[in-house]
Amino acid sequence: MARASSKRSIAAELSTPSVMRDSGLCLEDGSRVAVMGGGPAGSFFAYFLLDMARMVDLELQVDIYEPRDYTKIGPAGCNNCGGIVSESLVQHLATEGITLPDNVVQRGIDSYVMHTMDGATVHIDTPLGEKRIASVHRGAGPRDAEGSCWSSFDGFLQSLAIEKGANVVRKRISDVALQPVGVRVSTRDEDVQIYDLLAVAVGVNTGILKTLDKLDLQYEPPQTSKTYISELHLGRDRVVKYLGSSMHVFLLNLPRLEFSALIPKGDYVTLCLLGEDIDGTMVDAFLDAPQVKKCLPPDWKRPEGYCHCSPKINVRGAARPFADRMVFIGDCGVTRLYKDGIGAAYRTAKAAARTAIHEGIAADDFQHGYWPTCRSLDRDNRVGEFVFTMNRFLQKLKPARLGVTRMVRTEQEGNSSRPRMSMVMWDLFTGSAPYKDILFRTLRPAFLVNLFWNFAAAALGKRD
Amino acid sequence: MAKITIGKLYEDGEQIVREGETGDCMYVIQEGSVEVVRREGAKEVQLAVLNAGDFFGEMAIFDREKRSATVRALGEARLLTIDKKTFLRRIAEDASLAFRITQKMSARIRELNAEVGRLRSAESD
């Protein structure tokens, strides 16, 4: 057990010469760490914590509490998500030495197709003509995916953590209490364990965060919004024929709808709707839109009992996602607005692991080492809110909408040396770049001159 | 390689980077092998064969010099391109990402040291 003492391990002394605060709380040889939730954030945290611990010769015991079995199809093995591994995350993971296996990546995405409310369709290719976005199933697949040849993305990440030495406890944590010697973790079967550090890596669709209220932490859970995700079975050949390896994005005039997309997978297409209060009426209106219908086979009908869910997503990060011996990572901490939630889980999990190994596990340590990553994501999300508002505003004005479409199409036809609008759209849809970066690019004089020229050309009905 | 999931497929012998050209990306091998060759006068010398999980082209990101060697696919190879901007932006936030690159580069320096030692030993004989 780690103790609140001034004596630190040699490894910790060697690894933290310049940033050490005198909190006295740190991980030592034999320290025990619990991870509540074995989704991407929990698995990434365990993976990097054990990896970094080995580098500084620290022996840790890491238990991941996750009742879900990722080999099971349907809700029992699913973490309710659109299932996109962003372009930037695919690159970061490759650099970390993590290669996504073929049986996990259902389809490599190399382009976006933008469908506007005017009926225009614009194809935006990946900047390098390379498949750098992965569509995956978070679990083993929808409830009717019996005999699928693909494996779960979350299960793959969990296997990486296990290879590093993590232990998976297939139980749900029912209670957490802070004690002078550590964090007491109880499960439903009344098993009680004491840990030096608890990483809370649950989503926002669980009631467990409520049970933490009694701990009197300064933590405040994230603000959420409801989304809609469903898995539509088309069969592999028809997925290729109707959607190809493109993610289809729809800019429709449906109130409260912020983002809508069809994501091609192996045998399925994932329908993903984001916005405020998505309900059945909106889903029906979306599927009835002619732009959507032309992306699906003419004879296709929604099957009975198809897999769908309405999970909540984090739209405003948690306040103070850390305490002495506790850190909140992934969705229950801070994530990216609408996009790249798995990428945010990777960034927050690694920042928390780095802090725990190299700085300490007191609130002050997380404030210093972990919070800057959360703050950076949170600030960028504020810019993202503005960018999405502007995009929504432009979509409502027909001349502006036609101008944007014209600019992208001209660039994609090779009539522009620098595809400025295409890159803005690409990064906005894929979440590949920070929102701040996207905004700054749209404020450059060359971009604005080009944009207004296209507004004028579209208004005058000029083709190119 | 029946289906291409992530990355880009290069045919046997296809050139991926060319010695002397400028580069703003590095590559991670997802599947297959590549050979690294360098022209010495009229001759082409094979410097290394790299396999799945290895990366190359990182020197152009760090030192902004031209490519020091040509890299070609040995059989079919599937590669993922890493953008300089994406990579450096992430390193600015998390310097530990460079650790694995440093480990690999360190291993290469060890191999080079061993090779130089062998060559000098052969010369003196």
Interface residues (C-beta under 8 A of the other chain):
Chain A: M52 M55 E87 S88 V90 Q91 H92 A94 T95 E96 G97 T99 L100 D102 V105 R107 G108 L128 G129 E130 K131 R132 A134 R347 K350 A351 R354 T373 S376 S432
Chain B: K3 I4 T5 I6 G7 K8 V28 Q30 A52 G53 F55 L80 T81 I82 D83 T86 F87 R90 E93 D94 S96 L97 F99 R100 I101
